[in-house]
Amino acid sequence: LSGKSRAPIVRSRFVHNARPLIVTGVRGTLGSAFRRIALERGLCTYGFDREGLDITNREAVRRALEAVNPWGVVNAAGYVRVDDAESDAEACVRVNADGAAVLAEECDALGIPVLSFSSDLVFDGTTARPYTEDDAVNPLNVYGATKVESETRLSALSNTLVIRTSAFFGPWDSHNFISTTFSALRRNSPVAAAADLIVSPTYVPDLVHNCLDLLIDDERGIWHLANVGEVSWSDFAVKAARAAGLNSDLIRAVPASELGLRARRPSYSVLGSARGSLMPSLDDAIARYLTQSTTADRTSVQLETAPNV
């Protein structure tokens, strides 16, 4: 697909239901969201956590693929601790680059499409407009460098769809920026947030639905998916707090240098797309987050992980 927009997709509840979709990293924010939303859409999934499948182990990956015979693989496994990666580069490279490549290569040998994830942190922040898929990468930190290496290795294969995304928030994760901000505000505790880092926050349910649509549509290459809108972290906190009726006066806008971050971040890492505009606005996403997070407090979905293969 090309151009600035795509036709709306009618989401089938029974697409590819005869064979499962493998989801790695199933206990993480993204992996668990894929399992939950796939279930809602009637898609059979087979989920692996870190103990169930080491994606850096080529033999284990091959056995898992042959045993499950999936129609596709979502690689939601990854090293996500951006600041820790500065002093733990070997582990970050092993999972984010080596593991992603091993999994994709073994899938390629079997003709299985793979969805993998990258980040806005592949960019250096020197542009004054949203980054698109064709912009040059220049990461400022170890984590971003591992994502660039992963993109480079996966681009040599014909079966890969790579999604660059940014700044997750969602209703089923108590550790994301908005959830922790709300928790602090409800305790009448102040919240410090960067005023000089501009991002495009991404609502996890929107991300997952669009990722599944692209995977089902056999899309390949790099896509940018983030909700439409750009904010500093402090403005994001204020916007969400006011929508929730919380005291936004407790939010302190500070320079990122005061937050003790070890990894350098780009001052501007907003994601746009030259391939298609798929995601709703940030304001719309925040409104749905407030509704869905309330519902999520009262309900849960039991998602079993697969046994070791």
N, C-alpha and C positions, 0 to 999 in steps of 0.2 A: 504494500500500500504506500502511497505517496501523497504529497499535498498537505494542506493545512488542517484538514479534518477528515474524519472517517464517518461512514454511515453508521447509525446506531446498530448495535448487535443484539439480536434476540438470544438470550442465554438459555440454552437447553439444560434441563435438569438431568439428562441422560446421555450426554455426549461421551463417547469412548468408555461407556460403563462396562463393557465386556472385559477390558484389561484395566489394571489399576494405574494410578499416577503415583510414582514414588516421590516422597517429600523427605529430604534430609534436614537435620537440625530441627527436628519436630518439637523439641521442648523450648525453643527460643520464641521470641516475639513473632517473627515472620513465619517460621515453620508451623507454629500452632495455629496462627491465623489462616494459613493455607488449608490445614486439615479441617478447621471449623467451617470455612466458607465452601470448600469442596463438598463437605457433607450437606450443606444447605442446598447446593446445586445438583445433588445427586451423583457426584463423581466419587468413584471408589478410589481410596488412597491407601498407600502402604507407607507408614512413617518410620523413619529411623532416627534415633537419637545418636549422640556421640559414641556411646558404649555399644550400640547395636551395629554401627557401621563407621569405620574409620575411612573417610574418603581419600586419605593419602595412601591407603593400602590397596594397590592395584588388584591383587588377587581377591581380596575381600569384596571389592567393588564388582569385579567380574562375576563372582559367585552370586552376589545379590541380584544383579541384573538378570542373570540366567534363571535364577530361582523365581523371581517375581514376574518377569516378562512384561514390564510396564509399557504403556503407550508413550509416556513422557516422564521426565524427571525434573523436579524443582529442587535446586540446590540452595536451601536456606541455611546451610551450615556456614559458619564463618567466625573469624576472630573479630570481635566488634569493639574491643576496649581501646579506643583511639589513643588515649594518653599512655596506657600501659605498653602499647606497641613500641613506643620510643625506646624502651629498655628491654623489650622482648621481641626483637625483630625476627629472630629465627622462627619462633612459634607462629608469628603472624604470617610470614611468608609461607610456611608449611601448610597452613590451612587455607588461606585466602588465595594463594597462587598455585602451589603444588597440588593441593587437594582438589581445587576447582578444575585444574587441567586434567588430572587423572580421571576424575569422574566424567568429564566431557569427552575425553579421548576414548574411554571404554564404551560410552554410549554411542559415539560416532561409529565405532567398529560394528555395532549392532543396528545402526540406523535409527537410533532413538533420539528424539529432540531433547535438548536440555535448556532449562531456564536458569540463569545465574544472575547474581546481583553485583552491581558496582555502586559508586558513590559520587556525590558532588565534590568530595575531597580529592578527586583526581585533578581538579582545577586550582589555579593559583590566585584567583580573585582579582586579577588586574583589569578585567573587562567591566564596562558600565552597563551592560545589557545581559539578559538571561543567556546562559550558555546553551548551545544546541549540540546535537550529536556530532557535528563535524568540527567543533572547536578543538584546538590543540590542547592536550593535557600537559600539566606541569605541577605535580603534587608537591605540597610543602611538608608532608610528614610521612612517616613509615607506613602507616595504614593506607594512605592514598597511593603510595608507591606500589604496595602489594596489589591493590585493585587495578592499577595500570598494567602490571605484569600479568595479572589474570586476564584482562581484556585482550592483551597482545597474544597470549597463548591460545585463547579461545577463538580469536578472529581467524586463526589458521584452519579452523574446522568448519564444516558446512552445516552443522546441526545445532548451533548455539544461538540463543536469544539472550542478550545481556541487558538488564534494566539498571540504569543509573537512577538513583533516588536519593532522598534527603530527609533528615529530621523527622523520624517516625513519631506519630502519636496515634493511640487507638484505645478502644474501650475495654480490651481484655488484658492490658499490661499495666501493672501498677508502678512500673519503674521508668516510664517515659517522662519527658520534661513537663508536660502539662499535668500529668497525674501527680507527680511529686510537688509541683507548684501548688496545685489545689490542696493537697494534703497539708502543706505548710500554711497556706492562707486560712484554712479551717482551724488551725491551731493558733491563729493570730501571730504567726512567725513571719519575719521579713524574708523576702526572696531576692537575691542578687542575680541579675541576668545581663548578658552582654548587650550593650547598645551599639556596638561597632562591628558586629558580625551579622550580615544580611543573608537569610536563607529562604528556601521555599518549603515550608513544612508539608509533610505527606501523611494523609490519613490512611492508616493501614488497610481498612476494608476496601477503600477505593483502589488502592494499589493492587491488592490481591485480585479483585474482580477483573481489573484491566489486564493484569499479567496472565490470568487464565484465558481471557479472551484472545490475547495475542498468541499464546501458546497453542490454543485450539485452532487458530487461524493460520498456523504454520509460519508465523513471522520469524525472521532471523535478523542478526546484527544487533546494533546498539539502539535502544530507545531510552528517552528520558520520560520518567513518570513522577510528577509531583503536583500537588494541588496548585491551582492558579492563584498567584499572589506572592508578594515578597515582603518580608518583615524582618526586623532585628529580633533577636531572642527576647529582649525586654518588651518590645511592642507585641510580640506573639503572646507573651504571658499576660500582658495587660488586656489585650483583645479577648482572650479566652476567659480571663477572670471576670471581666465586665459582662460577657455573655452568660456566665454562670451566676451572676449576682454576688460575686465575692469582692472583698475589699482590695482593689487594685492599688491603693495607696501604699500597701505594704511591699510593692515591687520596686526595687531599686535598680535603675539603669546604670550600669557601670562599664568601664572599659574591660575588654576580655583579659587584659593583662592583670587585673585584680582578682581573677577567678582561680589562679593557680593551675592553669592548664599547661601540661608539659608539651603537648604537640601543637605546632603552629596550625592555625586555621586560616583559610582564605577570608578576607574581609567581605567578599561578595561571592556567593556560590549558588545563586538562583538558577534553577533549571527550567529552560524552555525546550521546545521541540520543533525541529524542522520536518519531522515525519508525520505528525498528527497531533491534534489537541484532543486528548481523551479524558482528562481529569476535571472534576468540578472545581468550583472556586474554594478558596480557603475558608471564607466566611460560611459557606454552605456546609463544608466539612466539620467545622467547629460546632455548628448547630446540631448536626447529626451525632457528633461525638457526645454531646451533652445528653442527648436522648438515649443513645445506645449504651453509654457507660452506666447510666442509672439502671437500665434493664439488665446489664451484665452483672451488676451487684447482686441480682436476685436469681440469676440462672447460671447454669454451667453446662458444658458439654464434655462428656467423658471421652477422651481421645487416647486410645491405647497405642503404644509404640510397638513396632514389629520386633520379634525376637532376633537375636544374632543369627546371621546367615553364614 
